[in-house]
Amino acid sequence: MVEQLVAQGVDIRLCRTCALARGLGELPLIPGTAIGTLVELAEATVLADKVVTF
């Protein structure tokens, strides 16, 4: 599912705090995804027509 979204140009960022809490900080990520920052989240939220979180 994530790979399909990346292929469509969707920007996928993981919450750094959440990723580290789950032990994902040092693991390789799916190509096209990255661990984001709070600043990136704020900017994306302001610019977005819709935001999906889960």
PDBQT receptor file of N, H, CA, C and O in Angstrom, charges set to zero:
ATOM      1  N   MET A   1       0.817  -1.184   0.000  1.00  0.00    +0.000 N 
ATOM      2  CA  MET A   1       0.000   0.000   0.000  1.00  0.00    +0.000 C 
ATOM      3  C   MET A   1       0.874   1.267   0.000  1.00  0.00    +0.000 C 
ATOM      4  O   MET A   1       0.639   2.178  -0.794  1.00  0.00    +0.000 OA
ATOM      5  N   VAL A   2       1.865   1.327   0.872  1.00  0.00    +0.000 N 
ATOM      6  H   VAL A   2       2.057   0.587   1.517  1.00  0.00    +0.000 HD
ATOM      7  CA  VAL A   2       2.735   2.501   0.933  1.00  0.00    +0.000 C 
ATOM      8  C   VAL A   2       3.499   2.663  -0.374  1.00  0.00    +0.000 C 
ATOM      9  O   VAL A   2       3.650   3.778  -0.875  1.00  0.00    +0.000 OA
ATOM     10  N   GLU A   3       3.978   1.556  -0.925  1.00  0.00    +0.000 N 
ATOM     11  H   GLU A   3       3.855   0.650  -0.518  1.00  0.00    +0.000 HD
ATOM     12  CA  GLU A   3       4.703   1.618  -2.188  1.00  0.00    +0.000 C 
ATOM     13  C   GLU A   3       3.832   2.204  -3.294  1.00  0.00    +0.000 C 
ATOM     14  O   GLU A   3       4.320   2.966  -4.129  1.00  0.00    +0.000 OA
ATOM     15  N   GLN A   4       2.549   1.856  -3.306  1.00  0.00    +0.000 N 
ATOM     16  H   GLN A   4       2.153   1.237  -2.628  1.00  0.00    +0.000 HD
ATOM     17  CA  GLN A   4       1.632   2.380  -4.321  1.00  0.00    +0.000 C 
ATOM     18  C   GLN A   4       1.453   3.887  -4.154  1.00  0.00    +0.000 C 
ATOM     19  O   GLN A   4       1.416   4.623  -5.139  1.00  0.00    +0.000 OA
ATOM     20  N   LEU A   5       1.344   4.338  -2.922  1.00  0.00    +0.000 N 
ATOM     21  H   LEU A   5       1.374   3.740  -2.121  1.00  0.00    +0.000 HD
ATOM     22  CA  LEU A   5       1.199   5.771  -2.674  1.00  0.00    +0.000 C 
ATOM     23  C   LEU A   5       2.452   6.530  -3.101  1.00  0.00    +0.000 C 
ATOM     24  O   LEU A   5       2.358   7.589  -3.722  1.00  0.00    +0.000 OA
ATOM     25  N   VAL A   6       3.616   5.996  -2.771  1.00  0.00    +0.000 N 
ATOM     26  H   VAL A   6       3.693   5.135  -2.267  1.00  0.00    +0.000 HD
ATOM     27  CA  VAL A   6       4.879   6.628  -3.173  1.00  0.00    +0.000 C 
ATOM     28  C   VAL A   6       4.966   6.691  -4.694  1.00  0.00    +0.000 C 
ATOM     29  O   VAL A   6       5.391   7.704  -5.249  1.00  0.00    +0.000 OA
ATOM     30  N   ALA A   7       4.567   5.618  -5.370  1.00  0.00    +0.000 N 
ATOM     31  H   ALA A   7       4.221   4.795  -4.919  1.00  0.00    +0.000 HD
ATOM     32  CA  ALA A   7       4.599   5.579  -6.837  1.00  0.00    +0.000 C 
ATOM     33  C   ALA A   7       3.693   6.649  -7.446  1.00  0.00    +0.000 C 
ATOM     34  O   ALA A   7       3.930   7.106  -8.564  1.00  0.00    +0.000 OA
ATOM     35  N   GLN A   8       2.661   7.043  -6.710  1.00  0.00    +0.000 N 
ATOM     36  H   GLN A   8       2.468   6.671  -5.802  1.00  0.00    +0.000 HD
ATOM     37  CA  GLN A   8       1.740   8.077  -7.183  1.00  0.00    +0.000 C 
ATOM     38  C   GLN A   8       2.191   9.483  -6.778  1.00  0.00    +0.000 C 
ATOM     39  O   GLN A   8       1.500  10.469  -7.037  1.00  0.00    +0.000 OA
ATOM     40  N   GLY A   9       3.356   9.556  -6.140  1.00  0.00    +0.000 N 
ATOM     41  H   GLY A   9       3.918   8.756  -5.929  1.00  0.00    +0.000 HD
ATOM     42  CA  GLY A   9       3.900  10.859  -5.780  1.00  0.00    +0.000 C 
ATOM     43  C   GLY A   9       3.487  11.377  -4.416  1.00  0.00    +0.000 C 
ATOM     44  O   GLY A   9       3.709  12.547  -4.104  1.00  0.00    +0.000 OA
ATOM     45  N   VAL A  10       2.885  10.519  -3.596  1.00  0.00    +0.000 N 
ATOM     46  H   VAL A  10       2.704   9.569  -3.849  1.00  0.00    +0.000 HD
ATOM     47  CA  VAL A  10       2.464  10.940  -2.259  1.00  0.00    +0.000 C 
ATOM     48  C   VAL A  10       3.697  11.046  -1.358  1.00  0.00    +0.000 C 
ATOM     49  O   VAL A  10       4.547  10.156  -1.348  1.00  0.00    +0.000 OA
ATOM     50  N   ASP A  11       3.781  12.130  -0.612  1.00  0.00    +0.000 N 
ATOM     51  H   ASP A  11       3.090  12.853  -0.620  1.00  0.00    +0.000 HD
ATOM     52  CA  ASP A  11       4.892  12.354   0.312  1.00  0.00    +0.000 C 
ATOM     53  C   ASP A  11       4.580  11.639   1.625  1.00  0.00    +0.000 C 
ATOM     54  O   ASP A  11       3.626  11.999   2.316  1.00  0.00    +0.000 OA
ATOM     55  N   ILE A  12       5.374  10.631   1.971  1.00  0.00    +0.000 N 
ATOM     56  H   ILE A  12       6.148  10.339   1.410  1.00  0.00    +0.000 HD
ATOM     57  CA  ILE A  12       5.144   9.834   3.173  1.00  0.00    +0.000 C 
ATOM     58  C   ILE A  12       6.239  10.142   4.185  1.00  0.00    +0.000 C 
ATOM     59  O   ILE A  12       7.424   9.960   3.903  1.00  0.00    +0.000 OA
ATOM     60  N   ARG A  13       5.842  10.605   5.357  1.00  0.00    +0.000 N 
ATOM     61  H   ARG A  13       4.879  10.753   5.586  1.00  0.00    +0.000 HD
ATOM     62  CA  ARG A  13       6.773  10.898   6.444  1.00  0.00    +0.000 C 
ATOM     63  C   ARG A  13       6.293  10.198   7.711  1.00  0.00    +0.000 C 
ATOM     64  O   ARG A  13       5.099  10.173   8.009  1.00  0.00    +0.000 OA
ATOM     65  N   LEU A  14       7.237   9.636   8.447  1.00  0.00    +0.000 N 
ATOM     66  H   LEU A  14       8.207   9.657   8.205  1.00  0.00    +0.000 HD
ATOM     67  CA  LEU A  14       6.936   9.010   9.727  1.00  0.00    +0.000 C 
ATOM     68  C   LEU A  14       7.229  10.002  10.839  1.00  0.00    +0.000 C 
ATOM     69  O   LEU A  14       8.168  10.794  10.750  1.00  0.00    +0.000 OA
ATOM     70  N   CYS A  15       6.424   9.953  11.880  1.00  0.00    +0.000 N 
ATOM     71  H   CYS A  15       5.662   9.310  11.953  1.00  0.00    +0.000 HD
ATOM     72  CA  CYS A  15       6.687  10.744  13.076  1.00  0.00    +0.000 C 
ATOM     73  C   CYS A  15       7.955  10.192  13.730  1.00  0.00    +0.000 C 
ATOM     74  O   CYS A  15       8.026   9.002  14.039  1.00  0.00    +0.000 OA
ATOM     75  N   ARG A  16       8.941  11.041  13.937  1.00  0.00    +0.000 N 
ATOM     76  H   ARG A  16       8.882  12.007  13.686  1.00  0.00    +0.000 HD
ATOM     77  CA  ARG A  16      10.216  10.599  14.508  1.00  0.00    +0.000 C 
ATOM     78  C   ARG A  16      10.028   9.996  15.900  1.00  0.00    +0.000 C 
ATOM     79  O   ARG A  16      10.570   8.930  16.191  1.00  0.00    +0.000 OA
ATOM     80  N   THR A  17       9.271  10.665  16.751  1.00  0.00    +0.000 N 
ATOM     81  H   THR A  17       8.831  11.532  16.515  1.00  0.00    +0.000 HD
ATOM     82  CA  THR A  17       9.045  10.170  18.108  1.00  0.00    +0.000 C 
ATOM     83  C   THR A  17       8.369   8.812  18.081  1.00  0.00    +0.000 C 
ATOM     84  O   THR A  17       8.758   7.909  18.822  1.00  0.00    +0.000 OA
ATOM     85  N   CYS A  18       7.362   8.659  17.235  1.00  0.00    +0.000 N 
ATOM     86  H   CYS A  18       7.046   9.392  16.633  1.00  0.00    +0.000 HD
ATOM     87  CA  CYS A  18       6.638   7.382  17.128  1.00  0.00    +0.000 C 
ATOM     88  C   CYS A  18       7.541   6.288  16.575  1.00  0.00    +0.000 C 
ATOM     89  O   CYS A  18       7.525   5.159  17.065  1.00  0.00    +0.000 OA
ATOM     90  N   ALA A  19       8.328   6.620  15.559  1.00  0.00    +0.000 N 
ATOM     91  H   ALA A  19       8.342   7.538  15.161  1.00  0.00    +0.000 HD
ATOM     92  CA  ALA A  19       9.222   5.633  14.949  1.00  0.00    +0.000 C 
ATOM     93  C   ALA A  19      10.272   5.159  15.951  1.00  0.00    +0.000 C 
ATOM     94  O   ALA A  19      10.548   3.963  16.045  1.00  0.00    +0.000 OA
ATOM     95  N   LEU A  20      10.853   6.088  16.694  1.00  0.00    +0.000 N 
ATOM     96  H   LEU A  20      10.630   7.059  16.618  1.00  0.00    +0.000 HD
ATOM     97  CA  LEU A  20      11.863   5.715  17.684  1.00  0.00    +0.000 C 
ATOM     98  C   LEU A  20      11.257   4.881  18.807  1.00  0.00    +0.000 C 
ATOM     99  O   LEU A  20      11.883   3.933  19.281  1.00  0.00    +0.000 OA
ATOM    100  N   ALA A  21      10.049   5.223  19.234  1.00  0.00    +0.000 N 
ATOM    101  H   ALA A  21       9.541   5.993  18.849  1.00  0.00    +0.000 HD
ATOM    102  CA  ALA A  21       9.384   4.473  20.304  1.00  0.00    +0.000 C 
ATOM    103  C   ALA A  21       9.111   3.032  19.894  1.00  0.00    +0.000 C 
ATOM    104  O   ALA A  21       9.019   2.145  20.742  1.00  0.00    +0.000 OA
ATOM    105  N   ARG A  22       8.982   2.804  18.598  1.00  0.00    +0.000 N 
ATOM    106  H   ARG A  22       9.056   3.525  17.908  1.00  0.00    +0.000 HD
ATOM    107  CA  ARG A  22       8.695   1.461  18.090  1.00  0.00    +0.000 C 
ATOM    108  C   ARG A  22       9.943   0.752  17.562  1.00  0.00    +0.000 C 
ATOM    109  O   ARG A  22       9.846  -0.313  16.952  1.00  0.00    +0.000 OA
ATOM    110  N   GLY A  23      11.107   1.344  17.796  1.00  0.00    +0.000 N 
ATOM    111  H   GLY A  23      11.186   2.209  18.291  1.00  0.00    +0.000 HD
ATOM    112  CA  GLY A  23      12.359   0.720  17.397  1.00  0.00    +0.000 C 
ATOM    113  C   GLY A  23      12.645   0.792  15.911  1.00  0.00    +0.000 C 
ATOM    114  O   GLY A  23      13.410  -0.021  15.391  1.00  0.00    +0.000 OA
ATOM    115  N   LEU A  24      12.044   1.754  15.213  1.00  0.00    +0.000 N 
ATOM    116  H   LEU A  24      11.424   2.415  15.635  1.00  0.00    +0.000 HD
ATOM    117  CA  LEU A  24      12.220   1.859  13.765  1.00  0.00    +0.000 C 
ATOM    118  C   LEU A  24      13.309   2.850  13.360  1.00  0.00    +0.000 C 
ATOM    119  O   LEU A  24      13.601   2.994  12.173  1.00  0.00    +0.000 OA
ATOM    120  N   GLY A  25      13.901   3.521  14.316  1.00  0.00    +0.000 N 
ATOM    121  H   GLY A  25      13.664   3.404  15.280  1.00  0.00    +0.000 HD
ATOM    122  CA  GLY A  25      14.856   4.578  14.014  1.00  0.00    +0.000 C 
ATOM    123  C   GLY A  25      16.067   4.142  13.220  1.00  0.00    +0.000 C 
ATOM    124  O   GLY A  25      16.571   4.912  12.403  1.00  0.00    +0.000 OA
ATOM    125  N   GLU A  26      16.543   2.941  13.432  1.00  0.00    +0.000 N 
ATOM    126  H   GLU A  26      16.133   2.316  14.096  1.00  0.00    +0.000 HD
ATOM    127  CA  GLU A  26      17.752   2.464  12.757  1.00  0.00    +0.000 C 
ATOM    128  C   GLU A  26      17.455   1.473  11.636  1.00  0.00    +0.000 C 
ATOM    129  O   GLU A  26      18.375   1.020  10.955  1.00  0.00    +0.000 OA
ATOM    130  N   LEU A  27      16.200   1.136  11.440  1.00  0.00    +0.000 N 
ATOM    131  H   LEU A  27      15.453   1.505  11.993  1.00  0.00    +0.000 HD
ATOM    132  CA  LEU A  27      15.842   0.167  10.403  1.00  0.00    +0.000 C 
ATOM    133  C   LEU A  27      15.716   0.856   9.047  1.00  0.00    +0.000 C 
ATOM    134  O   LEU A  27      15.379   2.037   8.978  1.00  0.00    +0.000 OA
ATOM    135  N   PRO A  28      15.988   0.115   7.962  1.00  0.00    +0.000 N 
ATOM    136  CA  PRO A  28      15.778   0.709   6.636  1.00  0.00    +0.000 C 
ATOM    137  C   PRO A  28      14.286   0.961   6.407  1.00  0.00    +0.000 C 
ATOM    138  O   PRO A  28      13.441   0.148   6.781  1.00  0.00    +0.000 OA
ATOM    139  N   LEU A  29      13.987   2.082   5.797  1.00  0.00    +0.000 N 
ATOM    140  H   LEU A  29      14.674   2.743   5.494  1.00  0.00    +0.000 HD
ATOM    141  CA  LEU A  29      12.599   2.441   5.509  1.00  0.00    +0.000 C 
ATOM    142  C   LEU A  29      12.238   2.031   4.090  1.00  0.00    +0.000 C 
ATOM    143  O   LEU A  29      13.115   1.756   3.270  1.00  0.00    +0.000 OA
ATOM    144  N   ILE A  30      10.967   1.992   3.813  1.00  0.00    +0.000 N 
ATOM    145  H   ILE A  30      10.255   2.215   4.479  1.00  0.00    +0.000 HD
ATOM    146  CA  ILE A  30      10.493   1.734   2.459  1.00  0.00    +0.000 C 
ATOM    147  C   ILE A  30      11.027   2.864   1.571  1.00  0.00    +0.000 C 
ATOM    148  O   ILE A  30      10.901   4.034   1.935  1.00  0.00    +0.000 OA
ATOM    149  N   PRO A  31      11.620   2.542   0.419  1.00  0.00    +0.000 N 
ATOM    150  CA  PRO A  31      12.124   3.596  -0.470  1.00  0.00    +0.000 C 
ATOM    151  C   PRO A  31      11.037   4.630  -0.777  1.00  0.00    +0.000 C 
ATOM    152  O   PRO A  31       9.895   4.283  -1.081  1.00  0.00    +0.000 OA
ATOM    153  N   GLY A  32      11.414   5.888  -0.691  1.00  0.00    +0.000 N 
ATOM    154  H   GLY A  32      12.341   6.170  -0.444  1.00  0.00    +0.000 HD
ATOM    155  CA  GLY A  32      10.471   6.967  -0.951  1.00  0.00    +0.000 C 
ATOM    156  C   GLY A  32       9.812   7.509   0.302  1.00  0.00    +0.000 C 
ATOM    157  O   GLY A  32       9.041   8.466   0.231  1.00  0.00    +0.000 OA
ATOM    158  N   THR A  33      10.107   6.906   1.462  1.00  0.00    +0.000 N 
ATOM    159  H   THR A  33      10.733   6.128   1.520  1.00  0.00    +0.000 HD
ATOM    160  CA  THR A  33       9.584   7.400   2.732  1.00  0.00    +0.000 C 
ATOM    161  C   THR A  33      10.744   7.932   3.564  1.00  0.00    +0.000 C 
ATOM    162  O   THR A  33      11.907   7.654   3.272  1.00  0.00    +0.000 OA
ATOM    163  N   ALA A  34      10.422   8.691   4.592  1.00  0.00    +0.000 N 
ATOM    164  H   ALA A  34       9.477   8.917   4.829  1.00  0.00    +0.000 HD
ATOM    165  CA  ALA A  34      11.468   9.236   5.462  1.00  0.00    +0.000 C 
ATOM    166  C   ALA A  34      10.877   9.541   6.827  1.00  0.00    +0.000 C 
ATOM    167  O   ALA A  34       9.664   9.685   6.986  1.00  0.00    +0.000 OA
ATOM    168  N   ILE A  35      11.756   9.636   7.797  1.00  0.00    +0.000 N 
ATOM    169  H   ILE A  35      12.741   9.520   7.668  1.00  0.00    +0.000 HD
ATOM    170  CA  ILE A  35      11.330  10.104   9.113  1.00  0.00    +0.000 C 
ATOM    171  C   ILE A  35      11.295  11.621   9.043  1.00  0.00    +0.000 C 
ATOM    172  O   ILE A  35      12.283  12.260   8.681  1.00  0.00    +0.000 OA
ATOM    173  N   GLY A  36      10.164  12.183   9.387  1.00  0.00    +0.000 N 
ATOM    174  H   GLY A  36       9.361  11.664   9.681  1.00  0.00    +0.000 HD
ATOM    175  CA  GLY A  36       9.972  13.618   9.275  1.00  0.00    +0.000 C 
ATOM    176  C   GLY A  36      10.196  14.348  10.582  1.00  0.00    +0.000 C 
ATOM    177  O   GLY A  36      10.490  13.747  11.615  1.00  0.00    +0.000 OA
ATOM    178  N   THR A  37      10.049  15.654  10.507  1.00  0.00    +0.000 N 
ATOM    179  H   THR A  37       9.810  16.142   9.667  1.00  0.00    +0.000 HD
ATOM    180  CA  THR A  37      10.203  16.511  11.680  1.00  0.00    +0.000 C 
ATOM    181  C   THR A  37       8.865  17.167  12.005  1.00  0.00    +0.000 C 
ATOM    182  O   THR A  37       7.937  17.147  11.197  1.00  0.00    +0.000 OA
ATOM    183  N   LEU A  38       8.782  17.742  13.185  1.00  0.00    +0.000 N 
ATOM    184  H   LEU A  38       9.536  17.759  13.841  1.00  0.00    +0.000 HD
ATOM    185  CA  LEU A  38       7.569  18.447  13.571  1.00  0.00    +0.000 C 
ATOM    186  C   LEU A  38       7.323  19.649  12.661  1.00  0.00    +0.000 C 
ATOM    187  O   LEU A  38       6.176  19.978  12.360  1.00  0.00    +0.000 OA
ATOM    188  N   VAL A  39       8.391  20.300  12.227  1.00  0.00    +0.000 N 
ATOM    189  H   VAL A  39       9.323  20.033  12.471  1.00  0.00    +0.000 HD
ATOM    190  CA  VAL A  39       8.261  21.439  11.307  1.00  0.00    +0.000 C 
ATOM    191  C   VAL A  39       7.657  20.976   9.982  1.00  0.00    +0.000 C 
ATOM    192  O   VAL A  39       6.770  21.638   9.443  1.00  0.00    +0.000 OA
ATOM    193  N   GLU A  40       8.133  19.840   9.452  1.00  0.00    +0.000 N 
ATOM    194  H   GLU A  40       8.853  19.302   9.890  1.00  0.00    +0.000 HD
ATOM    195  CA  GLU A  40       7.572  19.306   8.201  1.00  0.00    +0.000 C 
ATOM    196  C   GLU A  40       6.091  18.982   8.365  1.00  0.00    +0.000 C 
ATOM    197  O   GLU A  40       5.291  19.258   7.471  1.00  0.00    +0.000 OA
ATOM    198  N   LEU A  41       5.727  18.401   9.499  1.00  0.00    +0.000 N 
ATOM    199  H   LEU A  41       6.377  18.177  10.225  1.00  0.00    +0.000 HD
ATOM    200  CA  LEU A  41       4.321  18.078   9.752  1.00  0.00    +0.000 C 
ATOM    201  C   LEU A  41       3.475  19.345   9.783  1.00  0.00    +0.000 C 
ATOM    202  O   LEU A  41       2.401  19.391   9.184  1.00  0.00    +0.000 OA
ATOM    203  N   ALA A  42       3.949  20.361  10.472  1.00  0.00    +0.000 N 
ATOM    204  H   ALA A  42       4.822  20.324  10.959  1.00  0.00    +0.000 HD
ATOM    205  CA  ALA A  42       3.205  21.616  10.557  1.00  0.00    +0.000 C 
ATOM    206  C   ALA A  42       3.041  22.252   9.178  1.00  0.00    +0.000 C 
ATOM    207  O   ALA A  42       1.951  22.704   8.828  1.00  0.00    +0.000 OA
ATOM    208  N   GLU A  43       4.120  22.287   8.395  1.00  0.00    +0.000 N 
ATOM    209  H   GLU A  43       5.006  21.920   8.680  1.00  0.00    +0.000 HD
ATOM    210  CA  GLU A  43       4.051  22.869   7.050  1.00  0.00    +0.000 C 
ATOM    211  C   GLU A  43       3.091  22.091   6.162  1.00  0.00    +0.000 C 
ATOM    212  O   GLU A  43       2.288  22.687   5.444  1.00  0.00    +0.000 OA
ATOM    213  N   ALA A  44       3.168  20.768   6.206  1.00  0.00    +0.000 N 
ATOM    214  H   ALA A  44       3.820  20.284   6.790  1.00  0.00    +0.000 HD
ATOM    215  CA  ALA A  44       2.291  19.939   5.376  1.00  0.00    +0.000 C 
ATOM    216  C   ALA A  44       0.833  20.117   5.775  1.00  0.00    +0.000 C 
ATOM    217  O   ALA A  44      -0.048  20.151   4.916  1.00  0.00    +0.000 OA
ATOM    218  N   THR A  45       0.576  20.230   7.069  1.00  0.00    +0.000 N 
ATOM    219  H   THR A  45       1.292  20.202   7.767  1.00  0.00    +0.000 HD
ATOM    220  CA  THR A  45      -0.794  20.405   7.549  1.00  0.00    +0.000 C 
ATOM    221  C   THR A  45      -1.368  21.733   7.073  1.00  0.00    +0.000 C 
ATOM    222  O   THR A  45      -2.526  21.797   6.658  1.00  0.00    +0.000 OA
ATOM    223  N   VAL A  46      -0.572  22.785   7.131  1.00  0.00    +0.000 N 
ATOM    224  H   VAL A  46       0.368  22.733   7.469  1.00  0.00    +0.000 HD
ATOM    225  CA  VAL A  46      -1.027  24.105   6.696  1.00  0.00    +0.000 C 
ATOM    226  C   VAL A  46      -1.303  24.119   5.194  1.00  0.00    +0.000 C 
ATOM    227  O   VAL A  46      -2.278  24.727   4.753  1.00  0.00    +0.000 OA
ATOM    228  N   LEU A  47      -0.462  23.459   4.408  1.00  0.00    +0.000 N 
ATOM    229  H   LEU A  47       0.330  22.965   4.766  1.00  0.00    +0.000 HD
ATOM    230  CA  LEU A  47      -0.591  23.489   2.952  1.00  0.00    +0.000 C 
ATOM    231  C   LEU A  47      -1.623  22.505   2.401  1.00  0.00    +0.000 C 
ATOM    232  O   LEU A  47      -2.068  22.655   1.263  1.00  0.00    +0.000 OA
ATOM    233  N   ALA A  48      -2.001  21.518   3.179  1.00  0.00    +0.000 N 
ATOM    234  H   ALA A  48      -1.639  21.396   4.103  1.00  0.00    +0.000 HD
ATOM    235  CA  ALA A  48      -2.842  20.433   2.669  1.00  0.00    +0.000 C 
ATOM    236  C   ALA A  48      -4.317  20.807   2.600  1.00  0.00    +0.000 C 
ATOM    237  O   ALA A  48      -4.841  21.534   3.444  1.00  0.00    +0.000 OA
ATOM    238  N   ASP A  49      -4.971  20.280   1.556  1.00  0.00    +0.000 N 
ATOM    239  H   ASP A  49      -4.545  19.689   0.870  1.00  0.00    +0.000 HD
ATOM    240  CA  ASP A  49      -6.425  20.367   1.481  1.00  0.00    +0.000 C 
ATOM    241  C   ASP A  49      -7.044  19.351   2.431  1.00  0.00    +0.000 C 
ATOM    242  O   ASP A  49      -8.080  19.601   3.047  1.00  0.00    +0.000 OA
ATOM    243  N   LYS A  50      -6.379  18.189   2.537  1.00  0.00    +0.000 N 
ATOM    244  H   LYS A  50      -5.538  17.986   2.037  1.00  0.00    +0.000 HD
ATOM    245  CA  LYS A  50      -6.832  17.110   3.415  1.00  0.00    +0.000 C 
ATOM    246  C   LYS A  50      -5.604  16.468   4.046  1.00  0.00    +0.000 C 
ATOM    247  O   LYS A  50      -4.554  16.364   3.412  1.00  0.00    +0.000 OA
ATOM    248  N   VAL A  51      -5.741  16.041   5.287  1.00  0.00    +0.000 N 
ATOM    249  H   VAL A  51      -6.594  16.125   5.802  1.00  0.00    +0.000 HD
ATOM    250  CA  VAL A  51      -4.664  15.350   5.986  1.00  0.00    +0.000 C 
ATOM    251  C   VAL A  51      -5.219  14.054   6.537  1.00  0.00    +0.000 C 
ATOM    252  O   VAL A  51      -6.275  14.037   7.170  1.00  0.00    +0.000 OA
ATOM    253  N   VAL A  52      -4.493  12.955   6.292  1.00  0.00    +0.000 N 
ATOM    254  H   VAL A  52      -3.636  12.969   5.778  1.00  0.00    +0.000 HD
ATOM    255  CA  VAL A  52      -4.902  11.653   6.807  1.00  0.00    +0.000 C 
ATOM    256  C   VAL A  52      -3.838  11.188   7.790  1.00  0.00    +0.000 C 
ATOM    257  O   VAL A  52      -2.657  11.125   7.449  1.00  0.00    +0.000 OA
ATOM    258  N   THR A  53      -4.252  10.865   9.004  1.00  0.00    +0.000 N 
ATOM    259  H   THR A  53      -5.212  10.917   9.282  1.00  0.00    +0.000 HD
ATOM    260  CA  THR A  53      -3.338  10.311  10.000  1.00  0.00    +0.000 C 
ATOM    261  C   THR A  53      -3.952   9.062  10.584  1.00  0.00    +0.000 C 
ATOM    262  O   THR A  53      -5.173   8.919  10.641  1.00  0.00    +0.000 OA
ATOM    263  N   PHE A  54      -3.089   8.155  11.018  1.00  0.00    +0.000 N 
ATOM    264  H   PHE A  54      -2.097   8.271  10.972  1.00  0.00    +0.000 HD
ATOM    265  CA  PHE A  54      -3.580   6.958  11.693  1.00  0.00    +0.000 C 
ATOM    266  C   PHE A  54      -2.503   6.399  12.565  1.00  0.00    +0.000 C 
ATOM    267  O   PHE A  54      -2.711   5.383  13.227  1.00  0.00    +0.000 OA
TER     268      PHE A  54
